[in-house]
Amino acid sequence: MMKFVRNGVKFSIFERDGETYLCTGNPTGELKFDFAGEVADYAVVVGATSVVSGETDDLDELYEKWLHQTSFHREVLGVKY
């Protein structure tokens, strides 16, 4: 697991089964089954406060995805990661 800071936010990144995960918080790298949905099964990353993933090694692409996914929480609710 690699840790780094970008624009004042601490991130961790790790790969599991061909997926790359970009997380905030204190992730352990462990995936835990959450629930089975109609379209897909869902898992959480233990210790993470926000997570995006993709079948890519491009950190900039994952960061842009994270910015999009967390925009409401950051801009409207004022959540600091």
Buried (B, 14 or more C-beta within 10 A) or exposed (E): EEEEEEEEBEBBBBEEEEEBBBBBBEBBBEBEEEEEEEEEEEBBBEBBBBBBBEEEEEBEBBBEBBEEBBEEBBEEEEEEB
